[in-house]
Amino acid sequence: MDEEPKKTALGKKKLIRIAGSALSFAVLIYIAIALISGHQTGFFRVLGLFSGNEPAAMASEYFFDVGRNMVFANLNGSPASAGTLGIQVLDAWGNETLRDYFRMSSPMLYSQGNRAISYDIGGSSLRVFNNTEVLVSIETGGAIVSASINRNGWFAVCTQEGAVSKGLVTVYNNAGNVVYRVNLASGYVLSASLTPDNRGLAILNLTPDGSRVSFYELNSVNVTRVFELPGKLILDMRYMSGGDALLITEDSVIVVDKNNRSSELYAFEGRSLGGFSLYGDNIALYLLDYSVGYNGCVVSINEKGNILGEIETYTEIIAVSLGAKHLALLRSDGIMLFDASLEEIPLADGSVSSVGATRVLFFDNGRVLAAGDHSAVAFLFDK
């Protein structure tokens, strides 16, 4: 399952902690993107119209001990967390299977398949781990702007290396060995993404004219193609399973194919992007009207741009997580679950308390995690 952590109003205090130079500018932009995309907080804003199955029942309460600014991810069916004191993984019953202490000021966490990557924005600490062990431990030479990992365990790290360079992107294989480097002398690097087959690399950077995505083949030192988007900000970028690049901008979703041909998958039509969630090649968009309150809509689309579902929204959405066949929604008035048939899965009255919860994390094995600052409630539902 992809967790995007995959890019809200949550966690904005992190923006205050990083200030100063060109690095700060790039980092601030990236954090803003992460807050919208949900990478940092598990905030994937999405809503569907569902009803039907048996009420869910609370399973257990989980306790996390990784400090402040906690973020969460679904690591191969288990809850993983990162905070200012390091990383922690629990099993389905809440038992700890991994803990690694290291200091982070602005922790980030992202998972793909059976591996996760955690790093400190603006710092130098980075870990790649599975459910039971740390696989790679790195202290970078420059300050980390972002990092991503693919399902094969290869990962790309964007760092700021001094005042002259605008950014360095380093690609590591699943053993943690460096296999490729790109030093960009123009434009501030925001993020990088590896193809599912480990052969290609896409780098997103901010330029004076807008946004740019540069594509590389890992067997060549030269850029193979460049996609420019003048006057607009690309908020998130990743490869789809077929090898095309999916770009989420401030006003639309764009697909760029292997021949550098672009097509608009979905336009927001004057609404602002409140958040989004991705699972595989599907995407759910939370769009807000330009008006007072929380009026808006949520649209779910597939990789071809076909609309899978759409609903108007009128209540504050705090956090949502998208799975293969389900959606979990944390609203200001409680938790709601939905199935793939757009049917609501009712919760048993009083069985689940969302008081203090600010994040929600969905698992395809029939569990949902509603998390606060130090603990989380996990509950089961009838799949």
C-alpha positions as CSV (number, residue, x, y, z in Angstrom):
1,M,0.0,0.0,0.0
2,D,1.2,3.5,-0.8
3,E,1.1,6.0,2.0
4,E,1.4,9.5,1.1
5,P,2.3,9.7,2.5
6,K,2.3,10.1,-0.1
7,K,0.9,16.0,-0.6
8,T,-3.4,20.7,4.9
9,A,-3.6,22.8,7.8
10,L,-2.0,20.2,10.0
11,G,1.6,20.6,11.1
12,K,2.1,24.2,9.9
13,K,4.2,25.0,13.0
14,K,7.0,23.0,11.3
15,L,7.3,25.9,8.8
16,I,8.5,28.2,11.5
17,R,11.4,25.9,12.5
18,I,13.3,26.2,9.2
19,A,14.4,29.7,8.2
20,G,17.4,31.4,6.5
21,S,19.0,30.8,3.1
22,A,18.2,29.3,-0.2
23,L,17.9,26.0,1.5
24,S,15.2,27.3,3.8
25,F,13.3,28.5,0.7
26,A,13.3,25.1,-0.9
27,V,12.5,23.4,2.3
28,L,9.6,25.7,3.1
29,I,8.2,25.1,-0.3
30,Y,8.5,21.3,0.1
31,I,6.9,21.3,3.5
32,A,4.0,23.3,2.1
33,I,3.6,20.7,-0.6
34,A,3.8,17.9,2.0
35,L,1.1,19.5,4.1
36,I,-1.2,19.6,1.1
37,S,-0.4,16.2,-0.2
38,G,-0.6,14.4,3.2
39,H,2.9,12.9,3.1
40,Q,3.7,14.3,6.4
41,T,0.6,13.7,8.5
42,G,-1.2,11.0,6.8
43,F,-3.7,13.8,5.8
44,F,-5.3,12.5,2.7
45,R,-8.6,14.4,2.3
46,V,-11.2,12.4,0.5
47,L,-14.9,11.6,0.9
48,G,-17.3,9.1,-0.6
49,L,-21.0,8.4,-0.2
50,F,-21.4,4.9,1.2
51,S,-23.8,2.8,3.7
52,G,-24.4,-0.8,4.5
53,N,-22.2,-3.3,6.4
54,E,-22.1,-4.5,10.1
55,P,-20.9,-1.9,12.7
56,A,-17.2,-1.8,13.3
57,A,-15.8,-2.8,16.7
58,M,-12.9,-1.3,18.6
59,A,-9.8,-3.6,18.6
60,S,-7.2,-2.1,20.8
61,E,-5.3,1.0,21.8
62,Y,-1.8,1.6,20.5
63,F,0.9,3.7,22.3
64,F,3.8,5.3,20.4
65,D,6.9,6.6,22.0
66,V,8.8,8.5,19.3
67,G,8.5,12.1,20.7
68,R,6.7,15.0,19.1
69,N,5.5,15.8,15.6
70,M,4.6,12.2,14.9
71,V,3.8,11.0,11.4
72,F,2.4,7.6,10.4
73,A,2.5,5.2,7.5
74,N,1.2,1.7,6.6
75,L,4.2,-0.5,6.5
76,N,3.2,-3.8,5.0
77,G,0.0,-3.9,7.1
78,S,1.6,-2.6,10.3
79,P,1.5,0.9,11.8
80,A,4.9,2.7,11.5
81,S,5.5,6.0,13.2
82,A,8.3,8.6,13.2
83,G,8.8,11.5,15.6
84,T,11.5,13.7,17.0
85,L,13.1,10.8,18.9
86,G,13.2,8.3,16.0
87,I,11.1,5.5,14.5
88,Q,8.8,2.7,15.8
89,V,6.8,-0.1,14.2
90,L,4.0,-2.1,15.9
91,D,2.3,-5.3,14.9
92,A,-1.4,-5.9,14.5
93,W,-1.8,-6.3,18.3
94,G,0.2,-3.2,19.2
95,N,3.4,-5.0,20.1
96,E,6.6,-3.3,19.2
97,T,8.6,-5.0,16.5
98,L,11.1,-2.2,15.8
99,R,12.5,0.9,17.4
100,D,15.4,3.0,16.5
101,Y,16.3,6.2,18.4
102,F,17.7,9.2,16.5
103,R,17.0,12.9,16.7
104,M,14.8,14.6,14.1
105,S,13.4,18.2,14.2
106,S,10.9,17.8,11.3
107,P,10.3,14.1,10.8
108,M,8.9,12.7,7.6
109,L,7.8,9.1,6.8
110,Y,6.9,7.4,3.5
111,S,6.2,3.7,2.8
112,Q,6.1,1.5,-0.3
113,G,5.3,-2.2,0.0
114,N,7.4,-3.8,2.7
115,R,9.8,-0.9,3.2
116,A,9.6,2.6,4.6
117,I,11.9,5.6,4.6
118,S,12.1,8.2,7.4
119,Y,14.1,11.4,7.3
120,D,14.6,14.8,8.9
121,I,13.6,17.7,6.7
122,G,16.5,20.3,7.0
123,G,18.6,17.8,8.9
124,S,20.9,14.9,7.9
125,S,19.4,11.7,9.4
126,L,17.7,9.1,7.2
127,R,16.6,5.5,7.8
128,V,15.2,2.8,5.5
129,F,13.6,-0.1,7.4
130,N,11.1,-2.9,7.3
131,N,8.8,-4.3,10.1
132,T,11.7,-5.7,12.1
133,E,15.0,-4.1,11.3
134,V,16.8,-1.0,10.0
135,L,18.1,-1.8,6.6
136,V,20.0,1.4,5.8
137,S,21.2,4.2,8.0
138,I,22.6,7.4,6.4
139,E,23.8,10.7,7.6
140,T,23.9,13.0,4.6
141,G,26.5,15.6,3.8
142,G,23.9,18.2,3.1
143,A,20.5,19.2,4.5
144,I,17.7,16.9,3.4
145,V,14.9,18.5,1.4
146,S,13.0,15.3,0.6
147,A,13.3,11.5,-0.1
148,S,11.2,8.8,-1.7
149,I,11.4,5.0,-2.1
150,N,10.0,2.6,-4.6
151,R,8.6,-0.9,-4.2
152,N,12.0,-2.5,-4.9
153,G,13.6,-0.6,-2.0
154,W,15.6,1.8,-4.2
155,F,15.4,5.4,-2.9
156,A,16.2,8.9,-4.0
157,V,17.4,11.6,-1.6
158,C,17.3,15.4,-2.4
159,T,19.8,17.5,-0.4
160,Q,21.1,21.0,-0.4
161,E,24.9,20.9,-0.7
162,G,26.2,24.4,0.0
163,A,25.3,27.9,-1.3
164,V,26.4,27.4,-4.9
165,S,24.4,24.2,-5.9
166,K,20.7,24.4,-6.0
167,G,20.4,20.7,-5.1
168,L,21.9,17.3,-5.3
169,V,19.8,14.2,-6.0
170,T,21.4,10.8,-5.0
171,V,19.9,7.5,-5.9
172,Y,20.6,4.4,-3.7
173,N,19.9,0.8,-4.4
174,N,18.1,-1.4,-1.9
175,A,21.5,-2.2,-0.2
176,G,22.1,1.5,0.4
177,N,24.8,1.8,-2.2
178,V,25.0,5.0,-4.4
179,V,24.2,4.2,-8.0
180,Y,23.5,7.6,-9.5
181,R,23.9,11.3,-8.8
182,V,22.5,14.5,-10.3
183,N,23.8,17.9,-9.3
184,L,21.4,20.7,-10.5
185,A,22.9,24.1,-10.8
186,S,19.6,25.9,-11.5
187,G,16.2,25.7,-9.8
188,Y,15.5,24.6,-6.3
189,V,15.0,20.9,-6.0
190,L,11.8,19.8,-4.3
191,S,11.5,16.1,-4.8
192,A,12.6,13.1,-6.9
193,S,10.9,9.8,-7.9
194,L,12.2,6.5,-9.2
195,T,10.5,4.4,-11.8
196,P,9.1,1.0,-10.6
197,D,11.8,-0.8,-12.7
198,N,14.7,1.2,-11.2
199,R,15.7,2.5,-14.6
200,G,14.4,6.1,-14.6
201,L,14.4,9.1,-12.4
202,A,12.2,12.2,-12.4
203,I,13.3,15.4,-10.5
204,L,10.9,18.2,-9.6
205,N,12.3,21.6,-9.1
206,L,11.1,25.1,-8.8
207,T,12.3,27.7,-11.3
208,P,11.8,31.5,-11.5
209,D,9.3,30.8,-14.3
210,G,7.3,28.0,-12.6
211,S,7.9,24.3,-12.2
212,R,10.1,21.8,-14.1
213,V,10.3,18.0,-14.2
214,S,13.6,16.6,-15.6
215,F,13.7,13.0,-16.6
216,Y,16.8,10.9,-16.5
217,E,17.8,7.3,-17.4
218,L,20.1,5.8,-14.8
219,N,22.4,4.5,-17.5
220,S,23.2,8.0,-18.8
221,V,24.5,11.2,-17.3
222,N,22.4,13.4,-19.6
223,V,18.8,14.5,-19.1
224,T,16.5,12.7,-21.6
225,R,13.6,15.1,-21.6
226,V,12.2,18.1,-19.7
227,F,8.6,19.0,-18.9
228,E,8.0,22.7,-18.1
229,L,4.9,24.2,-16.5
230,P,5.4,28.0,-16.5
231,G,3.6,30.1,-13.9
232,K,2.3,27.1,-11.9
233,L,3.4,25.1,-8.9
234,I,3.5,21.3,-9.2
235,L,2.6,20.0,-5.7
236,D,3.4,16.4,-6.1
237,M,5.0,14.0,-8.7
238,R,5.3,10.3,-8.9
239,Y,5.4,7.4,-11.4
240,M,2.4,5.3,-12.1
241,S,2.6,1.6,-12.6
242,G,2.8,1.9,-16.4
243,G,5.7,4.3,-16.3
244,D,3.9,7.6,-17.0
245,A,4.4,10.5,-14.6
246,L,1.5,11.8,-12.6
247,L,1.7,15.5,-11.7
248,I,-0.6,17.2,-9.2
249,T,-0.7,21.0,-9.7
250,E,-2.5,23.8,-8.0
251,D,-5.4,23.6,-10.5
252,S,-5.3,20.2,-12.2
253,V,-4.0,16.7,-12.4
254,I,-1.6,16.1,-15.4
255,V,-0.1,12.9,-16.9
256,V,3.2,13.0,-18.8
257,D,3.9,9.9,-20.9
258,K,7.2,8.5,-21.9
259,N,7.3,10.6,-25.1
260,N,6.9,13.8,-23.0
261,R,3.3,14.2,-24.2
262,S,1.1,15.7,-21.5
263,S,-2.7,15.4,-21.0
264,E,-4.9,16.9,-18.4
265,L,-6.5,14.1,-16.4
266,Y,-8.8,16.3,-14.3
267,A,-9.3,20.1,-13.9
268,F,-10.4,21.6,-10.6
269,E,-12.6,24.1,-12.4
270,G,-12.0,27.1,-10.2
271,R,-12.0,25.2,-6.9
272,S,-8.9,25.1,-4.6
273,L,-7.1,21.9,-3.7
274,G,-7.7,21.1,0.0
275,G,-5.8,17.8,-0.2
276,F,-5.5,14.5,-2.1
277,S,-4.8,10.8,-1.6
278,L,-3.3,8.3,-3.9
279,Y,-3.5,4.5,-3.8
280,G,-1.8,2.7,-6.7
281,D,-2.9,4.6,-9.9
282,N,-6.2,5.9,-8.3
283,I,-6.5,9.4,-6.8
284,A,-9.0,11.2,-4.7
285,L,-9.2,15.0,-4.7
286,Y,-10.7,17.2,-2.0
287,L,-11.7,20.4,-3.6
288,L,-12.9,23.5,-1.8
289,D,-15.2,26.2,-3.1
290,Y,-13.9,29.8,-2.8
291,S,-16.4,30.6,-0.1
292,V,-16.8,30.7,3.7
293,G,-17.0,27.4,5.5
294,Y,-16.1,23.9,4.3
295,N,-18.2,23.6,1.2
296,G,-16.6,21.7,-1.6
297,C,-16.6,18.3,-3.1
298,V,-14.5,15.1,-3.3
299,V,-13.8,13.5,-6.6
300,S,-12.3,10.0,-7.1
301,I,-10.7,9.2,-10.5
302,N,-8.6,6.4,-12.0
303,E,-5.4,6.7,-14.1
304,K,-7.5,7.2,-17.3
305,G,-9.4,10.2,-15.8
306,N,-12.6,8.2,-15.3
307,I,-14.7,9.5,-12.4
308,L,-15.2,6.7,-9.9
309,G,-17.2,8.8,-7.4
310,E,-18.1,12.4,-6.5
311,I,-19.9,14.0,-3.6
312,E,-20.5,17.4,-2.2
313,T,-19.0,18.1,1.3
314,Y,-20.1,20.6,4.0
315,T,-18.3,19.5,7.1
316,E,-14.7,20.0,8.1
317,I,-12.4,17.1,7.1
318,I,-9.5,16.6,9.4
319,A,-7.8,13.6,7.8
320,V,-8.5,10.7,5.5
321,S,-6.7,7.6,4.3
322,L,-7.4,5.7,1.0
323,G,-7.0,1.9,0.6
324,A,-7.5,-0.5,-2.2
325,K,-11.2,-1.0,-1.6
326,H,-12.0,1.3,1.3
327,L,-11.8,4.9,2.6
328,A,-11.4,6.1,6.1
329,L,-12.5,9.6,7.0
330,L,-11.8,11.6,10.1
331,R,-14.1,14.6,10.3
332,S,-14.6,17.2,12.9
333,D,-17.7,15.3,14.1
334,G,-16.2,11.8,14.1
335,I,-14.9,8.9,12.0
336,M,-16.6,7.5,9.0
337,L,-15.7,4.4,6.9
338,F,-16.7,3.6,3.3
339,D,-16.4,0.6,1.0
340,A,-15.7,0.4,-2.7
341,S,-19.4,0.3,-3.5
342,L,-19.8,3.8,-2.1
343,E,-21.6,2.3,0.9
344,E,-21.0,3.6,4.4
345,I,-19.8,1.1,7.0
346,P,-21.6,2.1,10.2
347,L,-19.6,2.3,13.5
348,A,-21.1,0.8,16.6
349,D,-22.3,3.6,18.9
350,G,-19.6,4.5,21.3
351,S,-17.3,1.8,20.1
352,V,-14.7,4.2,18.7
353,S,-13.6,7.5,20.2
354,S,-11.9,10.0,18.0
355,V,-11.4,12.6,20.7
356,G,-7.9,14.1,20.2
357,A,-7.3,12.3,16.9
358,T,-5.7,14.3,14.2
359,R,-4.6,11.6,11.8
360,V,-6.2,8.5,10.3
361,L,-4.5,5.6,8.7
362,F,-6.2,2.9,6.7
363,F,-5.2,-0.8,6.5
364,D,-6.6,-3.2,3.9
365,N,-6.7,-6.0,6.5
366,G,-9.8,-4.6,8.1
367,R,-8.2,-2.1,10.5
368,V,-8.2,1.7,10.8
369,L,-5.9,3.7,13.1
370,A,-7.1,7.0,14.5
371,A,-4.0,8.7,16.0
372,G,-3.4,11.6,18.3
373,D,-0.1,13.0,19.6
374,H,1.0,10.0,21.7
375,S,-1.5,7.2,21.2
376,A,-3.9,5.7,18.7
377,V,-7.0,3.7,18.7
378,A,-7.2,0.8,16.2
379,F,-10.5,-0.7,15.3
380,L,-11.7,-3.5,13.1
381,F,-14.6,-3.5,10.6
382,D,-16.4,-6.1,8.5
383,K,-14.7,-6.1,5.1
